[in-house]
Amino acid sequence: MNALSFEPDFIVFTGDLTHTTDDPAERRRRLSQFRDIVGGLKNKNVRFMPGEHDASLDNGQAWKEFFGASYYSFDHKGVHFVAIDNVSDASARIGEAQLAWLKDDLGKQDKDARIVVFTHRPLFDLMPQWDWATRDGAQAIDILMPYSNVTVFYGHIHQEHHQMTGHIAHHSAKSLIFPLIAPGSAPKRAPVPWDAAQPYRGLGFRGVEAENRKLDITEYPVVKA
């Protein structure tokens, strides 16, 4: 990120900052190590979200000690951004309290406001049997549906994927590490097999370009390599 030829407005990590551990002390050591690493970013406007590896074993307690609230919203250059936590609850739920907060937060926005949602798990049912879903994600989508310009970016599945729920576009990008196979391509979730001839197969870095214009509800932003 520091070597980019341009300065991003801000940087977002969509979860799984660390790997799962049952040891609370080790969990905090790993979170501390990650915080120290990203402290080297020149751009200090950084937003964090937990993944299930960071937060599911202690309801996000350690993660919040290092990075603050696990769900929040902010405004930037005419866009309303919302971060949703669907990992701190080990059952893969957003929860009634957070859904109520989301409805109240969005209630302050015009119906044609530009809204971008960040979350870790997909809000829609991609592969529930692989834990690629949010149990009450449909309720969040219902809350978002009255707004005509909504885009969702999520992580978790370690690959590029694009999905529409009505007029709402959902995008995930390739991971920098640990690529996973395509949903439904095998009976069980698994990493992409290692191939020495293609060591970076399934890995990638994505850029997002957006135009500052009024979107028609039949359009959605394009994610380009």
Contacts in CASP RR format, 6 or more apart in sequence:
PFRMAT RR
TARGET T0000
AUTHOR 0000-0000-0000
METHOD contacts of the structure
MODEL  1
MNALSFEPDFIVFTGDLTHTTDDPAERRRRLSQFRDIVGGLKNKNVRFMP
GEHDASLDNGQAWKEFFGASYYSFDHKGVHFVAIDNVSDASARIGEAQLA
WLKDDLGKQDKDARIVVFTHRPLFDLMPQWDWATRDGAQAIDILMPYSNV
TVFYGHIHQEHHQMTGHIAHHSAKSLIFPLIAPGSAPKRAPVPWDAAQPY
RGLGFRGVEAENRKLDITEYPVVKA
1 8 0 8 1.000
1 11 0 8 1.000
1 41 0 8 1.000
1 42 0 8 1.000
1 43 0 8 1.000
2 40 0 8 1.000
2 41 0 8 1.000
2 42 0 8 1.000
7 42 0 8 1.000
7 43 0 8 1.000
8 43 0 8 1.000
9 45 0 8 1.000
9 76 0 8 1.000
9 77 0 8 1.000
10 43 0 8 1.000
10 45 0 8 1.000
10 46 0 8 1.000
10 47 0 8 1.000
10 76 0 8 1.000
11 41 0 8 1.000
11 43 0 8 1.000
11 45 0 8 1.000
11 46 0 8 1.000
11 47 0 8 1.000
12 46 0 8 1.000
12 47 0 8 1.000
12 48 0 8 1.000
12 49 0 8 1.000
12 118 0 8 1.000
12 153 0 8 1.000
13 38 0 8 1.000
13 46 0 8 1.000
13 47 0 8 1.000
13 48 0 8 1.000
13 49 0 8 1.000
14 49 0 8 1.000
14 51 0 8 1.000
14 118 0 8 1.000
14 119 0 8 1.000
14 120 0 8 1.000
14 153 0 8 1.000
14 154 0 8 1.000
14 155 0 8 1.000
14 156 0 8 1.000
15 48 0 8 1.000
15 49 0 8 1.000
15 50 0 8 1.000
15 51 0 8 1.000
15 53 0 8 1.000
15 54 0 8 1.000
15 87 0 8 1.000
15 120 0 8 1.000
15 155 0 8 1.000
16 51 0 8 1.000
16 52 0 8 1.000
16 53 0 8 1.000
16 54 0 8 1.000
16 120 0 8 1.000
16 155 0 8 1.000
16 156 0 8 1.000
17 31 0 8 1.000
17 34 0 8 1.000
17 48 0 8 1.000
17 50 0 8 1.000
17 51 0 8 1.000
17 53 0 8 1.000
17 54 0 8 1.000
17 63 0 8 1.000
18 27 0 8 1.000
18 30 0 8 1.000
18 31 0 8 1.000
18 33 0 8 1.000
18 34 0 8 1.000
18 53 0 8 1.000
18 54 0 8 1.000
19 30 0 8 1.000
19 53 0 8 1.000
20 52 0 8 1.000
20 53 0 8 1.000
20 56 0 8 1.000
20 57 0 8 1.000
21 27 0 8 1.000
21 30 0 8 1.000
21 57 0 8 1.000
22 57 0 8 1.000
24 58 0 8 1.000
24 62 0 8 1.000
27 54 0 8 1.000
27 57 0 8 1.000
27 58 0 8 1.000
27 62 0 8 1.000
28 62 0 8 1.000
28 65 0 8 1.000
28 66 0 8 1.000
31 54 0 8 1.000
31 62 0 8 1.000
31 63 0 8 1.000
31 65 0 8 1.000
31 66 0 8 1.000
31 67 0 8 1.000
32 66 0 8 1.000
35 66 0 8 1.000
35 67 0 8 1.000
38 46 0 8 1.000
47 74 0 8 1.000
47 81 0 8 1.000
47 83 0 8 1.000
47 118 0 8 1.000
48 67 0 8 1.000
48 68 0 8 1.000
49 70 0 8 1.000
49 83 0 8 1.000
49 85 0 8 1.000
49 118 0 8 1.000
49 119 0 8 1.000
49 120 0 8 1.000
50 60 0 8 1.000
50 63 0 8 1.000
50 67 0 8 1.000
50 70 0 8 1.000
50 85 0 8 1.000
50 87 0 8 1.000
50 88 0 8 1.000
50 120 0 8 1.000
51 87 0 8 1.000
51 120 0 8 1.000
51 156 0 8 1.000
52 87 0 8 1.000
52 90 0 8 1.000
52 92 0 8 1.000
52 120 0 8 1.000
52 121 0 8 1.000
52 131 0 8 1.000
52 156 0 8 1.000
54 60 0 8 1.000
54 62 0 8 1.000
54 63 0 8 1.000
54 87 0 8 1.000
55 62 0 8 1.000
55 63 0 8 1.000
55 70 0 8 1.000
55 85 0 8 1.000
55 87 0 8 1.000
55 88 0 8 1.000
56 87 0 8 1.000
56 88 0 8 1.000
56 89 0 8 1.000
56 90 0 8 1.000
57 90 0 8 1.000
59 88 0 8 1.000
59 89 0 8 1.000
59 90 0 8 1.000
60 70 0 8 1.000
60 88 0 8 1.000
63 70 0 8 1.000
63 88 0 8 1.000
64 70 0 8 1.000
70 83 0 8 1.000
70 85 0 8 1.000
70 88 0 8 1.000
71 82 0 8 1.000
71 83 0 8 1.000
71 84 0 8 1.000
71 85 0 8 1.000
71 98 0 8 1.000
71 101 0 8 1.000
71 102 0 8 1.000
72 82 0 8 1.000
72 83 0 8 1.000
73 80 0 8 1.000
73 81 0 8 1.000
73 82 0 8 1.000
73 83 0 8 1.000
73 105 0 8 1.000
74 81 0 8 1.000
75 81 0 8 1.000
77 212 0 8 1.000
78 114 0 8 1.000
79 114 0 8 1.000
79 115 0 8 1.000
79 116 0 8 1.000
80 106 0 8 1.000
80 109 0 8 1.000
80 113 0 8 1.000
80 114 0 8 1.000
80 115 0 8 1.000
80 116 0 8 1.000
81 115 0 8 1.000
81 116 0 8 1.000
81 117 0 8 1.000
81 118 0 8 1.000
82 102 0 8 1.000
82 105 0 8 1.000
82 106 0 8 1.000
82 115 0 8 1.000
82 116 0 8 1.000
82 117 0 8 1.000
82 118 0 8 1.000
83 117 0 8 1.000
83 118 0 8 1.000
83 119 0 8 1.000
84 94 0 8 1.000
84 98 0 8 1.000
84 102 0 8 1.000
84 117 0 8 1.000
84 118 0 8 1.000
84 119 0 8 1.000
84 123 0 8 1.000
84 140 0 8 1.000
85 94 0 8 1.000
85 98 0 8 1.000
85 119 0 8 1.000
85 120 0 8 1.000
86 92 0 8 1.000
86 93 0 8 1.000
86 94 0 8 1.000
86 119 0 8 1.000
86 120 0 8 1.000
86 121 0 8 1.000
86 123 0 8 1.000
86 134 0 8 1.000
86 137 0 8 1.000
87 120 0 8 1.000
87 121 0 8 1.000
89 95 0 8 1.000
91 135 0 8 1.000
92 121 0 8 1.000
92 131 0 8 1.000
92 133 0 8 1.000
92 134 0 8 1.000
92 135 0 8 1.000
93 134 0 8 1.000
93 135 0 8 1.000
93 136 0 8 1.000
94 102 0 8 1.000
94 134 0 8 1.000
94 136 0 8 1.000
94 137 0 8 1.000
94 139 0 8 1.000
94 140 0 8 1.000
95 136 0 8 1.000
99 136 0 8 1.000
99 139 0 8 1.000
99 140 0 8 1.000
99 143 0 8 1.000
102 140 0 8 1.000
102 143 0 8 1.000
103 143 0 8 1.000
106 115 0 8 1.000
106 143 0 8 1.000
106 144 0 8 1.000
106 147 0 8 1.000
109 115 0 8 1.000
109 147 0 8 1.000
111 146 0 8 1.000
111 147 0 8 1.000
111 148 0 8 1.000
112 147 0 8 1.000
112 148 0 8 1.000
112 149 0 8 1.000
112 214 0 8 1.000
113 147 0 8 1.000
113 149 0 8 1.000
114 149 0 8 1.000
114 215 0 8 1.000
115 144 0 8 1.000
115 147 0 8 1.000
115 149 0 8 1.000
115 150 0 8 1.000
115 151 0 8 1.000
116 150 0 8 1.000
116 151 0 8 1.000
116 152 0 8 1.000
116 153 0 8 1.000
117 123 0 8 1.000
117 144 0 8 1.000
117 150 0 8 1.000
117 151 0 8 1.000
117 152 0 8 1.000
117 153 0 8 1.000
118 152 0 8 1.000
118 153 0 8 1.000
118 154 0 8 1.000
119 134 0 8 1.000
119 152 0 8 1.000
119 153 0 8 1.000
119 154 0 8 1.000
119 155 0 8 1.000
120 154 0 8 1.000
120 155 0 8 1.000
120 156 0 8 1.000
121 131 0 8 1.000
121 132 0 8 1.000
121 133 0 8 1.000
121 134 0 8 1.000
121 154 0 8 1.000
121 155 0 8 1.000
121 156 0 8 1.000
122 132 0 8 1.000
122 133 0 8 1.000
122 134 0 8 1.000
122 154 0 8 1.000
122 155 0 8 1.000
122 156 0 8 1.000
122 157 0 8 1.000
122 161 0 8 1.000
122 163 0 8 1.000
122 170 0 8 1.000
122 172 0 8 1.000
123 134 0 8 1.000
123 137 0 8 1.000
123 138 0 8 1.000
123 140 0 8 1.000
123 141 0 8 1.000
123 152 0 8 1.000
123 154 0 8 1.000
123 165 0 8 1.000
123 170 0 8 1.000
124 133 0 8 1.000
124 137 0 8 1.000
124 138 0 8 1.000
124 141 0 8 1.000
124 163 0 8 1.000
124 165 0 8 1.000
124 170 0 8 1.000
125 133 0 8 1.000
126 132 0 8 1.000
126 133 0 8 1.000
126 157 0 8 1.000
126 161 0 8 1.000
126 163 0 8 1.000
126 183 0 8 1.000
127 133 0 8 1.000
127 183 0 8 1.000
127 184 0 8 1.000
127 189 0 8 1.000
130 183 0 8 1.000
130 184 0 8 1.000
130 188 0 8 1.000
130 189 0 8 1.000
131 189 0 8 1.000
132 156 0 8 1.000
132 157 0 8 1.000
132 183 0 8 1.000
132 189 0 8 1.000
134 140 0 8 1.000
141 165 0 8 1.000
141 168 0 8 1.000
144 150 0 8 1.000
144 152 0 8 1.000
144 168 0 8 1.000
145 166 0 8 1.000
145 168 0 8 1.000
148 167 0 8 1.000
148 215 0 8 1.000
148 217 0 8 1.000
149 214 0 8 1.000
149 215 0 8 1.000
149 217 0 8 1.000
150 167 0 8 1.000
150 168 0 8 1.000
150 169 0 8 1.000
151 168 0 8 1.000
151 169 0 8 1.000
151 170 0 8 1.000
151 171 0 8 1.000
151 220 0 8 1.000
151 221 0 8 1.000
152 168 0 8 1.000
152 169 0 8 1.000
152 170 0 8 1.000
152 171 0 8 1.000
153 170 0 8 1.000
153 171 0 8 1.000
153 172 0 8 1.000
153 173 0 8 1.000
154 170 0 8 1.000
154 171 0 8 1.000
154 172 0 8 1.000
155 172 0 8 1.000
155 173 0 8 1.000
155 175 0 8 1.000
156 172 0 8 1.000
157 172 0 8 1.000
157 180 0 8 1.000
157 183 0 8 1.000
158 174 0 8 1.000
158 175 0 8 1.000
158 178 0 8 1.000
158 179 0 8 1.000
158 180 0 8 1.000
159 172 0 8 1.000
159 174 0 8 1.000
159 175 0 8 1.000
159 179 0 8 1.000
159 180 0 8 1.000
159 182 0 8 1.000
159 202 0 8 1.000
160 172 0 8 1.000
160 173 0 8 1.000
160 174 0 8 1.000
160 206 0 8 1.000
161 170 0 8 1.000
161 171 0 8 1.000
161 172 0 8 1.000
161 183 0 8 1.000
162 169 0 8 1.000
162 170 0 8 1.000
162 171 0 8 1.000
162 172 0 8 1.000
162 223 0 8 1.000
163 169 0 8 1.000
163 170 0 8 1.000
164 170 0 8 1.000
164 220 0 8 1.000
167 217 0 8 1.000
167 218 0 8 1.000
167 220 0 8 1.000
168 220 0 8 1.000
169 220 0 8 1.000
169 221 0 8 1.000
171 223 0 8 1.000
173 204 0 8 1.000
173 206 0 8 1.000
173 207 0 8 1.000
173 223 0 8 1.000
174 202 0 8 1.000
174 203 0 8 1.000
174 204 0 8 1.000
174 205 0 8 1.000
174 206 0 8 1.000
175 202 0 8 1.000
175 203 0 8 1.000
175 204 0 8 1.000
176 203 0 8 1.000
176 204 0 8 1.000
176 205 0 8 1.000
177 203 0 8 1.000
178 191 0 8 1.000
179 191 0 8 1.000
179 192 0 8 1.000
179 201 0 8 1.000
179 202 0 8 1.000
179 203 0 8 1.000
180 189 0 8 1.000
180 190 0 8 1.000
180 191 0 8 1.000
180 192 0 8 1.000
181 189 0 8 1.000
181 190 0 8 1.000
181 191 0 8 1.000
181 192 0 8 1.000
192 201 0 8 1.000
192 202 0 8 1.000
195 201 0 8 1.000
206 223 0 8 1.000
206 225 0 8 1.000
207 223 0 8 1.000
207 224 0 8 1.000
207 225 0 8 1.000
208 221 0 8 1.000
208 223 0 8 1.000
208 224 0 8 1.000
209 222 0 8 1.000
209 224 0 8 1.000
210 221 0 8 1.000
211 221 0 8 1.000
215 221 0 8 1.000
END
